[in-house]
Amino acid sequence: MEVFAMSNNKENSVYRKYRNSNASSAAEFLPQGLEMELVGGGIDRDKTPSISVSWRHQEERGVHSNRTELHIAGTVNTKVYRKYRDQDGADGWSPGGAGTWDVFETGTWQSSPVQARYRPDKNLMGAFYLCRAQPGLGVCFWQWTPSNDWSLAGNPVGGQSDLQPWAAPAVAAWTGDDRRLDVFAVSRVNNHLVHTWRDADDPGAWAPYEDLEGFVTTPPVAVARAPGVLDVFVRGGEGGLWHRGFQAGKWAEWERVGGLDVAIRGQPEAVSMSADTIDVFAWGANRGELLHAKFSNNTEPKWTPAAGFDTVLDKGLAGPPRAVTDGTGDIHLLAYDDDNNIILSTLSSKPGVKAEKTVIAALPMV
């Protein structure tokens, strides 16, 4: 597992913590203690609040490796930069030096990047950013292939659009479908959720945006837990966590998760462990709680708990959580606390095991 974080130090701004296969516990990371490895600098996190991270199998000149690649928008929002590291990083990050990055693309970019892997048989990937389009902002799409590296894949997706600059797009690749990609964004005209998709390898075969309504106040989060099944989560105008699902070729109505009495802050997080379940997490607006709700097709009611949320941590979050699974059935949750530490809490797949909070890193700040 690799964890990346951004400091407010523009010279030394991107840091990494990692856990290798020799770790004896879920909380054993390197570098040891609370230190972090410096990856790069020159990034203003107020303008680019997040990093896009991809993992893929790479072959260059007959040499096979597992590559970690970072994409990030620069401080002036006209260039997209990248760094990468192969295998366990014996040769470090390339290009080397904290202030040195590859220029991935030059243009007018307005959001953090988002990446999605699809066509697992061919190891294809896509990178999506908000970009200048007509009449306003659109979503531009780059595609990576083993033979052609990265290339701009046609015009902005979905045709004409005018999207909110604060909402990076959400992208979902259908599990088991090697051609389907779905992109969600927020309209600047009315804060509605909008959606476009493609079913073919033709980069220009994107459907026109459809209006999914709602009133969205955070970037959306999208999950494809099975072929033909989509779930999208947002924060609504009154602070609630809202969900809209797609199944059997049609969209369900919007539903509020957790009831009317609980408000959240920031972008929610969602992860699917099977075709029938989703775990959703949020940053509570009351005491900075880490909140959790679970959807299951195999239970009645579908959401657990039926009202409100389970509280993983009762206070202390200073930002929205992020979730990752590592093949064990556990869900690892990461977030910042009030002291700019990175905290880890693991929801175990074993019944009766309580989630504990562990500080794994102290992010260097100025």
SVG drawing of the C-alpha trace seen along z (x, -y; Angstrom):
<svg xmlns="http://www.w3.org/2000/svg" viewBox="-37 -31 56 44">
<polyline fill="none" stroke="black" stroke-width="0.4" points="0.0,0.0 1.2,-3.5 -0.1,-6.7 0.5,-10.1 -0.1,-13.5 0.4,-17.2 1.9,-19.8 1.4,-23.5 5.1,-23.9 5.3,-24.8 9.0,-23.8 8.7,-20.4 5.0,-19.6 4.3,-15.9 5.2,-13.1 4.8,-9.3 4.5,-6.6 4.3,-2.9 3.7,0.6 5.5,3.5 4.8,7.2 7.0,7.8 4.9,5.7 3.8,7.5 0.7,5.3 -1.7,3.0 -0.1,0.0 3.5,0.8 4.7,-1.7 8.0,-2.9 9.9,-5.2 9.6,-4.2 8.1,-6.4 6.1,-9.4 8.5,-10.5 7.5,-10.6 9.5,-10.3 9.8,-13.4 8.6,-12.9 8.4,-16.3 7.7,-20.0 6.5,-23.1 2.8,-22.3 0.2,-24.7 -2.3,-22.5 -4.8,-25.3 -5.1,-25.2 -4.5,-21.5 -5.9,-19.8 -5.3,-16.2 -3.0,-13.8 -3.9,-11.1 -2.1,-7.8 -2.0,-4.9 -0.5,-1.4 0.2,0.6 2.4,3.3 5.1,1.6 7.4,3.0 10.3,0.9 13.0,2.4 12.1,5.9 12.3,5.1 9.1,5.8 8.2,3.7 5.3,2.5 5.0,-1.2 3.5,-3.8 2.8,-7.1 1.6,-10.4 -0.2,-13.1 -0.7,-16.6 -1.6,-20.0 1.0,-22.8 0.7,-26.0 -0.3,-28.1 -2.9,-25.7 -1.4,-25.5 0.6,-22.3 0.0,-18.8 3.1,-17.1 4.0,-13.6 6.6,-11.4 6.9,-7.7 8.7,-4.9 9.3,-1.3 9.4,1.9 10.2,1.1 11.9,-2.1 15.5,-1.1 16.3,-3.8 14.0,-6.4 11.5,-8.7 12.0,-9.7 12.7,-12.4 14.9,-12.9 15.0,-16.0 12.1,-17.5 11.5,-20.3 11.8,-18.2 8.7,-16.8 7.9,-15.5 5.5,-17.8 2.6,-15.5 0.6,-18.0 0.3,-21.8 -3.1,-23.5 -5.6,-25.2 -6.5,-22.7 -8.9,-23.5 -8.9,-20.5 -7.0,-17.7 -6.6,-14.7 -8.7,-11.5 -7.5,-8.1 -9.3,-4.9 -8.0,-1.5 -10.0,0.4 -9.5,3.1 -7.5,5.3 -6.6,7.7 -4.8,4.9 -3.7,2.9 -5.3,-0.4 -5.7,-3.5 -7.5,-6.9 -6.7,-10.2 -9.4,-12.9 -9.2,-16.6 -11.4,-19.6 -10.3,-21.7 -11.4,-24.7 -14.2,-23.8 -17.3,-25.3 -19.2,-27.1 -17.4,-26.6 -15.4,-23.9 -15.4,-20.3 -13.6,-17.0 -10.6,-16.1 -9.5,-12.5 -6.0,-11.0 -5.5,-7.3 -2.5,-5.1 -1.6,-2.0 1.5,0.2 2.4,-0.6 1.6,-4.3 2.2,-5.6 -0.1,-8.6 -2.1,-10.5 -5.0,-12.9 -8.1,-10.9 -10.2,-13.2 -12.4,-16.2 -13.8,-16.8 -16.1,-14.0 -19.9,-14.5 -19.9,-17.4 -20.7,-20.9 -20.6,-21.5 -20.3,-24.2 -19.0,-22.5 -18.2,-23.6 -14.5,-24.4 -14.4,-23.1 -15.7,-19.6 -13.1,-17.2 -14.9,-14.6 -15.6,-11.1 -14.9,-8.1 -16.1,-4.5 -15.0,-1.5 -17.5,1.3 -16.3,4.5 -16.2,7.3 -16.8,4.9 -13.6,4.0 -15.0,1.0 -17.4,-0.9 -16.4,-4.2 -18.8,-6.5 -17.9,-10.1 -19.8,-12.3 -19.4,-16.0 -21.3,-19.0 -23.1,-21.6 -22.2,-25.2 -25.6,-26.4 -27.6,-24.7 -25.3,-22.4 -27.0,-19.3 -25.1,-16.1 -24.4,-15.3 -23.3,-12.1 -21.7,-10.9 -20.4,-7.5 -19.0,-5.4 -19.4,-1.8 -16.7,-1.4 -13.0,-1.8 -13.6,-4.8 -12.4,-7.9 -15.2,-10.0 -18.0,-7.7 -19.1,-9.6 -22.8,-10.1 -24.1,-13.7 -24.4,-14.7 -27.6,-13.6 -28.9,-15.7 -29.3,-13.6 -30.6,-16.6 -30.0,-17.0 -28.1,-19.9 -24.5,-18.9 -22.0,-20.7 -18.9,-18.4 -17.2,-16.5 -19.1,-13.3 -17.9,-9.8 -18.8,-6.9 -18.6,-3.1 -19.3,-0.4 -19.8,2.7 -21.0,5.0 -21.6,4.7 -24.6,2.4 -24.7,1.3 -23.5,-2.2 -23.7,-4.1 -23.0,-7.8 -22.6,-9.7 -22.5,-13.5 -23.0,-16.0 -26.3,-17.9 -27.1,-21.5 -28.4,-21.0 -25.3,-19.0 -26.7,-15.5 -25.1,-12.4 -27.1,-11.6 -27.0,-8.6 -28.4,-7.8 -28.1,-4.3 -28.3,-2.9 -29.4,0.7 -31.3,2.6 -30.9,-0.2 -32.5,-3.0 -31.7,-5.4 -33.4,-5.2 -34.5,-8.4 -32.2,-10.3 -32.1,-9.0 -30.6,-10.5 -28.3,-8.1 -28.2,-8.3 -31.4,-10.2 -32.3,-13.9 -30.4,-14.6 -26.8,-14.0 -24.8,-16.4 -21.4,-15.8 -18.5,-17.9 -16.5,-17.5 -16.6,-14.8 -17.8,-11.3 -16.0,-8.1 -17.2,-4.8 -15.7,-1.3 -17.4,1.9 -16.1,5.3 -18.6,7.3 -21.3,7.0 -23.9,6.8 -22.3,4.4 -21.0,0.8 -19.4,-0.8 -19.7,-4.6 -17.7,-6.9 -18.0,-10.6 -16.6,-13.3 -19.1,-14.3 -20.1,-17.9 -20.6,-17.7 -17.3,-16.7 -15.3,-15.7 -16.4,-12.1 -15.6,-9.3 -19.0,-8.0 -19.9,-4.7 -23.0,-3.2 -23.2,0.1 -25.5,1.1 -26.3,4.7 -28.7,6.2 -29.0,9.2 -30.6,7.5 -33.7,5.6 -33.4,2.7 -30.8,2.2 -28.8,-0.3 -27.1,0.5 -27.8,-1.2 -31.4,-1.9 -31.1,-5.5 -28.0,-7.5 -24.5,-6.1 -22.1,-3.9 -19.3,-5.9 -15.8,-4.5 -14.1,-7.4 -16.0,-9.7 -14.0,-12.9 -10.8,-14.4 -11.0,-14.3 -9.7,-17.5 -10.7,-16.4 -12.7,-13.8 -11.6,-10.2 -10.2,-8.0 -10.7,-4.2 -8.6,-1.4 -8.7,2.4 -5.7,4.7 -7.3,8.1 -7.6,9.2 -11.3,8.2 -10.3,5.3 -11.0,1.7 -8.3,-0.8 -9.4,-4.4 -7.0,-7.3 -7.6,-11.0 -5.9,-14.0 -6.4,-14.9 -6.3,-18.4 -2.5,-18.3 -1.9,-17.5 -1.1,-13.9 -2.2,-11.1 -4.4,-8.6 -5.2,-5.1 -8.3,-3.1 -9.0,0.4 -12.4,2.0 -11.6,5.7 -13.4,8.4 -13.3,10.4 -16.5,10.0 -16.1,8.3 -12.8,6.5 -13.0,2.9 -11.5,0.2 -8.6,-1.6 -7.0,-4.9 -3.3,-4.9 -1.1,-7.9 1.1,-6.7 2.7,-10.0 3.3,-13.6 3.0,-15.7 5.7,-18.4 4.0,-21.8 5.3,-25.4"/>
</svg>
